[in-house]
Amino acid sequence: MEKSISLLNTELTNKALLDQLIQQLNKDFYRATQVEVVPSDASIFEIVANLEIQLKLIVDQHPTKLSTLLYLIDIPEQEVHSNLKENPDQMIEVLTYLILKRECLKVYFRNKL
């Protein structure tokens, strides 16, 4: 969780970017799972906590939706495998970090272009 919070604290420098991240997360999660994962007024800590809770539910109850979610977010399978190889006991934390990293990139590029 700390790695994800640190990422968001350094990458999201204003409220507008945080709002766009929340919208992007909810859009991608809804397309994959029919569930919105983060309330629109969530803090950085709440974003990470809600994302971890939702990922745990997906892994435990609907594991096939996980691959759909990762595909929609555009996280390469190789990146998932290499990160999980380094931290096999921290699957939810690794997935949370990778998802937030990719979603931040989407928001960043959308604002720069």
Beta strands, then each sheet from edge to edge (+ up, - down):
end
